[in-house]
Amino acid sequence: MSPLCPRFFAAVGATPGQAHDIQLAVYSLAIVGAYMLLHTASPFLTLFGLISIGLSFPLAYFLYTSAATVSKPLSVLSVVSIFVIMGIAVDDVFFFIDMFR
């Protein structure tokens, strides 16, 4: 089953609206990756920048579930935070790449 399949999100407890928002976040990440490749002109920096962005989501979810001791499923606000986390991570990647140059 594909990670972009709505049945995948239903299996982990997401509502159809949340599944749609997560799909949009994945498509946004693909567009950001294409822009990052144009900006950096380096597939290596783009790949590891996207990996660092991708690794920020499990960390945020871990902090959400353990530090906040929340046992309820993801809310609408939690799904919207995906876009905020991605925006901050992309900004950090561009900042570090420009400072390195």
KAUR-V446839 format. One record per backbone hydrogen bond with DSSP energy under -0.5 kcal/mol. CO is the residue of the C=O (numbers start at 1). NH is the residue of the N-H. Records with the same first field share a line. If there is no record, write none. Layout:
CO = NH ; NH
This chain:
2 = 5
5 = 8 ; 9
6 = 10
7 = 11
8 = 12
9 = 14
10 = 13
15 = 19
16 = 20
17 = 21
18 = 22
19 = 23
20 = 24
21 = 25
22 = 26
23 = 27
24 = 28
25 = 29
26 = 30
27 = 31
28 = 32
29 = 33
30 = 34
31 = 35
32 = 36
33 = 37
34 = 38
35 = 39
36 = 40
37 = 41
42 = 46
43 = 47
44 = 48
45 = 49
46 = 50
47 = 51
48 = 52
49 = 53
50 = 54
51 = 55
52 = 56
53 = 56 ; 57
54 = 57 ; 58
55 = 59
56 = 60
57 = 61
58 = 62
59 = 63
60 = 64
61 = 65
62 = 66 ; 67
63 = 67 ; 68
64 = 70
75 = 79
76 = 80
77 = 81
79 = 82
80 = 83 ; 84
81 = 85
82 = 86
83 = 87
84 = 88
85 = 89
86 = 90
87 = 91
88 = 92
89 = 93
90 = 94
91 = 95
92 = 96
93 = 97
94 = 98
95 = 99
96 = 100
97 = 101
